[in-house]
């Protein structure tokens, strides 16, 4: 530990202002749970651009108003919408059996009759990269690149290319379809969906993710087939609906001085269709709204606190982009996002750690008693903070424990029962402490000139 | 602990005969894994009465012959076959969202258009019992009776009636369909299938099990609906195929004295269609076959060891019944079954604990070093031991740890990755020790006159 971190550790021992309400949140917050329990029960899945997402916005606006937020609004935008159809997979030879699969957006349909072809096995994305051009003509590529647990979620970056890029790469080498091992750390028959992107000039194909147990089985088939070709039949019939309407829901706790730039707290309201959007990201919206309410409860803050429940994050950050376009000339004081589940916050990062060390130290002190450690890593902000990034403004990342996040991420298993109410309250406590400091601070945040 | 159990404990300290091979199995058995890995990979689901089950028999016979078993045969029988169709459920009002459901055998079809009706909530089976006659006319009954973990699996008996009997009871009170909370202890979106029985005179209806997270959501809907009716649409299209062919696969390690009654080791080869039949019951067949081979490897046993891989257990113990009918006049020395997953054996029971205490003590001593404790509970034998029960013969139950068994039981999640190879080997070791004693014992087993 270097000297400045030791100094921070010493600072942490003094109890900061606004402690009472954060401590209370830790003990007894019910607001975050009420939000996530309510939206998962009364709305359920909220697929971007669909009527279900629109129902989610109506529900969320009603909830914000009932919870005392001002200036509640739905700021509409249009975005390209993809919806799931039928999806089945089966190995047809030599070891016929069905497999659990889910289509990736924005892949194409096999047609209702499906397609059947020989499968070519690539243990990793690098193996697919090494395949010769044209070698996959008329074949289905199987990329089994696997993901491991990491507290900071960093293996998403390591395993993610199998989903983000393999279908395009396989298509460019002639594949008629791609199946990947789910980008996920569980062992359940619930495949992980998500987006994939076809490179310019590459014709999109059908592509889906097998559950991890199914990918294991398919690997074992290759080990047992002794060179016999393994054939698979895929039926996946997703559809593009063209441009449809989504929207960003906003609400505010108005500050004593509305001329000061607001504190922006972000999450996303949409979810994948397979689950009910509990950890991704109903919990995040509940956490930020609960924190805003707790801060308001200890006296009207100096600055306005704005919550942004972004729309259509999952299929391309459409809400984040639309919000930035619409509000680029309205300065934001600082941006924070909650979008990594509901497990405890263990670390925090800013992009002003060196340039505004006084504020950094004050924040570190405010969260130390909740078990949150400072780091030197630079915050980059979450997906729905495009506005603040585009403004080159201050960012804080309150990092949640992601050890089990990718067990559930983008699956049917993203449901309320996966949220631990005790850890959810710890999130609210940390956010309450941090937002309490920020919303009552008059001074601008000093960023280094590099920002 | 009473005196006789203390005496047993003392006996356990002496190392019994046939120890070497059991110890070797504990360290290094690969036979059981080879069986269950092979059948789940090369065959997969083996639904009773279907072509997939028939493929399983062909595969198993080939495996038995390749592994040195004699008298390998498929003993055919006919049984009524039910197969799954489409299955979807959705709440349509007031909180529209899809739910994960699976049909129970041998329920009827809703037709492809499905049915939609108001849902009536019963927290437990007792609440359904208390409902007035005729009160469910035109309604869907929802029975949310929940199951808890138990090492000995005994809560299956406590929670099971919700599946076994609720659809019939609800139908008798007018319900057009029934949905139950899955009889299972997990929290994943993988509903638990199984059989249900309609009482004589009750017209069968559609009936399915919701996954536990979906049952949770439906309960929360009732808490939030403030008296508004909750409506659900069900589409489930299973079919009865009438009588089709199944079969029992048998194989033998022949003994030095074929005139002596054989030791019968049972499991079942069929599985539900949703998973791949790894813990239920590929593992069981692997364990008993591995034990038979290990015993044979230490010298030809006195008695023949017969393995029975029963067919069509899941939908009504058809194989067990057929086997008993066909072989009732052929005495069996003792019967044992493995059909409770692949986790470690922790306890054992016989139906001759008092009447043949010498053998009981010898068996107790043979397994003590593997962490298996004696009990006074009377063995009743597994589902596929009808023959031995019908003969009123000796039974031994080697009880596996069932703590997590009902997380997986009858779900899509019954796949190979759920088997712990270390615990699987402990099973083989215990079976090797016990079968080694039994197959080399000349004396008849003394049963009390009550048997």
Contacts between the chains, C-beta under 8 A, distances in Angstrom:
chain1	res1	chain2	res2	distance
A	37	B	220	6.7
A	38	B	224	7.4
A	40	B	217	7.0
A	41	B	95	6.3
A	41	B	217	5.9
A	41	B	220	4.4
A	41	B	221	5.8
A	41	B	224	5.8
A	42	B	94	7.9
A	42	B	95	4.6
A	42	B	221	7.7
A	42	B	224	6.2
A	43	B	95	7.1
A	43	B	97	7.1
A	44	B	95	7.2
A	44	B	96	7.4
A	44	B	97	2.9
A	44	B	98	7.3
A	44	B	217	7.6
A	45	B	97	6.4
A	45	B	98	7.2
A	52	B	96	7.8
A	52	B	97	7.8
A	55	B	96	7.9
A	94	B	42	7.9
A	95	B	41	6.3
A	95	B	42	4.6
A	95	B	43	7.1
A	95	B	44	7.1
A	96	B	44	7.4
A	96	B	52	7.8
A	96	B	55	7.9
A	97	B	43	7.1
A	97	B	44	2.9
A	97	B	45	6.3
A	97	B	52	7.8
A	97	B	276	7.0
A	98	B	44	7.4
A	98	B	45	7.2
A	100	B	412	6.5
A	187	B	415	7.9
A	187	B	417	4.7
A	187	B	418	7.3
A	188	B	188	5.3
A	188	B	190	6.7
A	188	B	413	5.5
A	189	B	190	5.9
A	189	B	275	7.6
A	189	B	411	7.7
A	189	B	412	3.9
A	189	B	413	5.4
A	189	B	415	7.0
A	190	B	188	6.7
A	190	B	189	5.9
A	190	B	190	7.1
A	212	B	417	7.4
A	213	B	413	7.4
A	213	B	415	4.1
A	213	B	416	7.4
A	213	B	417	5.1
A	216	B	415	7.6
A	216	B	416	6.9
A	216	B	417	5.7
A	217	B	40	7.0
A	217	B	41	5.9
A	217	B	44	7.6
A	217	B	276	7.1
A	217	B	415	7.2
A	217	B	416	7.2
A	220	B	37	6.8
A	220	B	41	4.4
A	220	B	416	7.8
A	221	B	41	5.8
A	221	B	42	7.7
A	224	B	38	7.4
A	224	B	41	5.8
A	224	B	42	6.2
A	275	B	189	7.6
A	276	B	97	7.0
A	276	B	217	7.1
A	411	B	189	7.7
A	412	B	100	6.5
A	412	B	189	3.9
A	413	B	188	5.6
A	413	B	189	5.4
A	413	B	213	7.4
A	415	B	187	7.8
A	415	B	189	7.0
A	415	B	213	4.1
A	415	B	216	7.6
A	415	B	217	7.2
A	416	B	213	7.4
A	416	B	216	6.9
A	416	B	217	7.2
A	416	B	220	7.7
A	417	B	187	4.6
A	417	B	212	7.4
A	417	B	213	5.1
A	417	B	216	5.7
A	418	B	187	7.2
